[in-house]
Amino acid sequence: MNQQHGVVIDCARRYCSVDVLTAVIDELAAGKGDFLQLHFSDNEGYGIASDYLALNSGETNPDYLTQQEVTGLIHYANDRNIQVIPDFDVPAHSKYWLERHQELYPQHVIQTDFDETVVDYFGNEAAVAAVKQMIDDITALFQQRGLQRLVIGADEVPGSGSYQQDYIHFINTIADYVTEQGYTPAIWNDGVTTDGLKSLAPNVEILYWQQPEQGLTADEFLSSQRAVYNYNFYTAAFLPNVQRSEQAVHEQAAYIKNQHRLTRFCHHDDPYYAAAASNIAGSAMTFWNEEAAGLSDEELLLQLVPLIRAFLQTARQ
């Protein structure tokens, strides 16, 4: 199996400059990694240009990457055999772009009436149309050579367990549209139940970050004959912040080398659960930046680089 290994950078909660991202790409190339996943959409921000959201300045700015910067980054990555994967999170984690949508298109109500951070996934045609418009922007911007993937989120969605049928119908609708654009859709694992897995579109890939209590195991997803990636939230996730000392980062790198393995998934009672299946599609190290606002680019890279190197050394073990 041609496994894919990479790094997720959260550029929604903290602006990440081209210099930071090209440095990450250089580390991926040096460590024989395969992809950079840009998590650019979350409650706190939207980290790339979007015509639909009128985020279309052509000038470098501290809020989002311009279209030219994104395309330049993709070319830089592709020249080093690195794929850039867009990561757009719906229906939850959407507060920022929902608020902007409401300002621009007040005639369409597309958020739920119980949570302002969640796109209405209960048969709201205007909500589906808006998400498709967003995807049009994304897929046009991220065109590149090789197999193209698009992460559509689906994690931490309020009501997804009680209203699994509505949740899966929404995910399948968006996944089908992503597929029509020539991309393979991927979602996080935590919202899918046993019944939901049976009706989830077969080409939807799974990013397994952690098992919710009474949620599906990694083996259950792997046995469904779909692509499953290990994004272990315990051994392969990190939150940079100003409190992290050089020694703390060094210790975290040593921990990753000692404990992270491709087959070890994060279950609610065992973060080192050894999956029985061998058909794991790949893995990723994730950097969530909600605590990173106080770091300069140089300080941020001092925390990212040693951990990226440690992860890539162990990714294929």
Salt bridges, closest charged atoms under 4 A:
ASP10 OD2 - ARG13 NH1 2.87
ASP26 OD1 - ARG80 NE 3.85
GLU27 OE1 - ARG309 NE 2.78
ASP34 OD2 - ARG316 NH2 2.99
ASP42 OD2 - ARG13 NH2 3.00
ASP42 OD2 - HIS39 NE2 2.66
ASP42 OD1 - HIS93 ND1 2.94
GLU44 OE1 - ARG13 NE 3.38
ASP79 OD1 - ARG145 NH2 3.91
ASP87 OD2 - HIS39 ND1 3.22
GLU116 OE2 - LYS95 NZ 3.40
ASP155 OD2 - HIS93 NE2 3.43
GLU156 OE1 - HIS93 NE2 2.70
ASP195 OD1 - LYS198 NZ 3.94
GLU205 OE1 - ARG149 NE 2.94
GLU290 OE1 - ARG13 NH1 3.80
ASP297 OD1 - ARG14 NH2 3.09
